Amino acid sequence: MASPMKVLLISLFHPELVRGGAQQVCYELFQALRERPDVDVTLLASADASMPALYKSGARITGFDRRPNEFLFLSRDYDYQWHKISNRLLIESYVEFLQLVRPDIVHFHHFLTLGIDLLTVTRRTLPEARIVFTFHEFLAICAADGQMVRRTDKSLCSEASGVRCHQCLPEQPPEFFFLREMWMKRHFESVDVFTTPTRFMIDHYVRWGIDPNRVAHVPNGQADYSRGLAVVERRDVRNRFGFFGQLVDNKGVHVILDAVEILRGSGFTDFVVEINGDNLRFASEPRRKAFEDFMEREARRPPSDRNVVMNGSYHVHELGSRMSRVDWCIVPSVWWEIFGLVISEAWMFQRPVIASNVGGMKERITHDVDGLLFNVGDARSLAETMQRACTEDGLWRQLAEGIRPPPSREMMAERFLEVYEADALALASA
Amino acid sequence: MSERKIPKILKETEIRRILIRSGAKMDDVRADGTAARPEEEPTAVHVSPPESVRAEPAAAATPHVVPRHTIENIAIADRGGVFIAGWINDSVEELAELRIDAGAWQVTFPAESLARSGRDDVQAALAIPRRHAFGFWSLAADTRVSGPATSCSCEVVMKSGAVERHQVPLQILFDQIELRNLALTYLASSQYLGNPMLDSVACLDKFIGRQIVDLNLLISNALTGRPHVERFLSHRRSSRGSIVVCLYGRPEYMFLQCALFSGRAGIEDYEFVYVSNSPELAEPLLQEARLCAMTYGVNLTLVLLPGNAGFGAANNAAVAVSQSGRTLIVNPDVFPLDQDWAARHSTLVETLPAEQTAIFGAPLYYDDGSLMHGGMYFDGDAAISVERSLFRTNLTLRVEHFGKGAPASAHQFLASRPVPAVTGAFISCDRAWFEKLGGFSEEFVLGHYEDADLCLKSIHQGTAPWMHNIKLWHLEGKGSSRRQAIHEGASIVNRWLFNRRWAAPVAENMLGQRPTHPLLQAQPEPAATEQPAPRPAFKQPRKVAQPKPPRVDTRPRRRKMVGEPLAAGRKEFVF
C-alpha cells in the first residue's frame, strides 16, 4: 500500500487565535485532509507578538494547544517592508522542521509574518517537494495592504507600476516598488503551482507576470454550518437585511448606513438592517466616528423607528441564529473582495446576497439569478436595490431557488489534491 | 621656506616643533620634533604658502591696532590636526598670520592658507557697506597635534606688525573623522562672495585641499587597517569572479542583491564580497550574511569596517580579501536585467581579447526602462568669477554618461567599444590589472570620481576601458543614505582633486563624446537588436536540473584556494 502523501499547510495565524478568511480556509482544508487516510497533513500557523503568552523561551516552532499535527511558527523580527524575517535562529528552526516533517507537498496560504523568502528556503531544503501557493489577496502586487484600492481616490486599482504605487504611497520612490516586484517574483520562482479562489484574481496575477499555465482555480470550501437544516420562514415581505463581517473600511458598512439614510429620506422605512460583526477599532478614524455617530442617533429614535440594529460579533456556530433573523445578506465591500466567505455562508442558509458588482462578488453572484448586484460604493444604487428587494413580488423566492450549494471543504480538498498530484498542468511537463 | 624664530616669551625647549610645509616630507623632522638639519636653529613651524603668494611682513613702524576680530573656534583632534575659524575686519589693513600656541605644539597659519567667506552678521554689525570676506577658517592636518592642553593662545598678526593675543579654549573633537567633517561642512556651507565653484576650489588649491586629503588618508588607512572579515560558504567551488559591493547605510541591499543575482545561469562561479562602511550595521549584516548564504546558496564574504572609509578604500579592502582573478565592482543598487548576465560575462571574459576585458563596464538602466549609462565621457565647464574688478576663469571637468535617459532601443550606446570611462556602479576588471593601477585612489573623500580616476589611470597606462552589452538595472542614488553637508563638502574636494590631477591631460585629447585619444578610436561592434524587458520578467518554470559535468579550470591562479586557514580576525562558516 502506498504511503500517505505528506502535506504541510502553512498559514497566516491560526483561526482560533486571529480570525480571518485566509486562515479559516487553510484550517478548513486541514480538517478535510486530516480525515483522509491517504493524506498525512501537518499545519504550521504563524503567531506574532500580539500573543506573547504562546512564546516559550528559546523556542521558535512549538505545538499548539496539545493538538496533534498543529504547530505554531513564532514569528519575530518581521520586516513588513520587504516581508522577510531576519532572525537566523527562526529560519534555522524552520529548516529543521522541514527536515523532520519531510513533506511531499508544502502548501503556503500566505507569506505575511512568515516571509516571502521562506519559499526559497523551502525549495533549497526540499528540492523535490512540490510547493503550492494560494493567493488570498494581492499583497504580492500591492504594497497598500494588498487591497488594490488606490489611496488617492479610493478607486479600485487594476495594475501596479512604480509611479502608480508611488502615488498611493508617496513616502516610497517608484524604484522601491520596482525592486519590490523583482523581490517578490524572485521568490515565487520556487513555487510549482499557484491557486486562486476566484478566476478574476488569475487575471490580475497573470497581468502582473505569473505564467497562466501555473495557476489553478480552486474555490474556497467550508463546512456546512447549516448542517443541511436551513430555516426559511414563510413571510410575505422580505425586508430584513443582514451584514456579516468586520466593521473595517473596505467592508463598506458605511455604504449601508448611507443607503438607509437615502431610503428614509425618500419615505421608505419598512425595512431593518442587522449589523453582525466587530473590529470597529480597526476602521479609520472618520469611518469609526461616522458609524458610532449613526448608531448613537439611531439609539435616540423610538424603537419602532429604528432601521439599523447592532448585534455585535458572532462565532460561526451562531450563524444559524443570526441568519434566521434576516432575508437578505448584504456584502457592500468597496474593495475587490477576493472570494467572500460570507456569500457561501449566506447560501448555506438559503439567503440571497446583495453585493457590490466587482471582484469575487461579481464572479460568484449572477444578477437576478441567485442574487442582486449594485454599483460598488454607490449608496443610492444600494438603496434602490434594497427597496426593490423589499417590494418586488416573488423576487426573493426566485433568487433563493437559484442558489447553488457553496463549495464544501471536501470538494476543496479534492480539488487541491488534484493540484498536488497533477501532471496535466502544462508546466509539470516542462 | 622662510623660517622664523620663536618669540622669546615661549619656552623653546618645551616646544614640540611641527613642520608643516606645502609638499614637505615628514622626514624633515625627527621623531623628537627637531629639524633634520641640526645646525639650524629650531624654529617655530608655520604653514608656508607657495612662493608666488608669500608676502614679506611689513617693516615695523609705529604700533598699529589689530582691527576688530573674533577667534570663534579652535578645534583639535588627537593625532589629527587643528582647525580654526573666526572673522576679522581686514578690509583696510591686511592680515599676516594667525599663530596658535598650545604649549606642546605650535601652528602658524599665514593669511594665504585661510579660506575666506562672507559673513552677513559681521557685515551688518560693522555697518560696512562694501562686501568683504570677513570670515576665515583653515585646517592643518598633522598627527603630532595632541597633548593634554585644553586651551591655547592665539595671536592675530597684521602685516603692519600689530599683534593681539587671546587665550582661547580648545575644542577637543572626538576623533580625526570629526575634524575632517568639520572642515568639509565649512567648505560646503561657506558663503562665497564670488562664484562658489571657483572660490571653493581656490581655497582648496592654496592649502586646505591637501590638508583635507592627507587627513582623509589617515582616517581611511586606520579604518581599513584591521577589518573584521567573516566568510559564509555554501560550497567549496572556486570562483571565477568576485562581485564586490560597498554598503553604506542601507543593509537591505545585501539580501536583495543576493536574492536577485542568485539562481541565474553562471552565477555559481561568482562569490560575493560585501564591505560595510556603516559600523552600526555590523550585527544585522552578520545575521543577514549567514541567512543569505543559507537561503541562496552563495559564497559570501563580509568585510566590516569600524567607520566610513570611503568608496575607494572600502572597495580596495574588499578586493584584498576576494578569492578570484576577476573583480566586479558593483553598486548595491545594481541588479541583473539580463537574467543570464553572469554566464554572458564569463563568456565575454573568456573569448574577447585581453585588452577589451582588462576593464569594462555595461549598459545600466533606470527602473523606468530608459538607459542610465552607456559609458562615460568628459566635458568641460568654464566658470567665471569677479574678484577685485578682475575676471577669473577656470575650466572644470564634468563627467557625463553616454545616452543618459535614452530609450532602451538606442543601440549606439550598447555597442562594444572603448570609452573614456565607465561608471563605478559596475566595473569588471582583471584583478591583476586593478592592482597594477593601484586600485581605487584613496585620496578622494568619502566617494566620487574614483571610477573616472581609475579609468584614466588605465588609459594612462595603455589600456582603455570598454563597454560590453550585458544589461543591468541601476536604481541610481538609492543605494546609500541621504546626503549631508559633509557629503557636499567631500564632493567639492573630490572635484578639485580630480581636476587638479586630470584636467590638463583630458583637455588635450579626451574631451567630448568623440575624443581623439588613439586608444579610443576602435570601431564599435554592432549591438544585438534585443531590447530590455519593460518590467521585471518572471523566470521560466523550474525544470528538473540535469547534473552538469565537472568543469576543470586550468587557468593559473594568483590567490590560494578556499579552505586555507584564515588570518586572525577572520572567520569562516560553511553550510
Interface residues (C-beta under 8 A of the other chain):
Chain A: D79 Q81 W82 K84 S86 N87 R88 I91 E92 V95 D117 T120 V121 R124 S161 G162 P173 P174 E175 F176 F178 L179 E181 M182 W183 K185 R186 H187 F188 E189 S190 D192 G209 I210 D211 N213 R214 L427 A430
Chain B: E252 F255 L256 A259 L260 G263 P284 Q287 E288 R290 L291 M294 T295 Y296 G297 D333 F335 D367 D368 W473 L475 K478 R535 P536 A537 F538 K539 Q540 P541 R542 K543
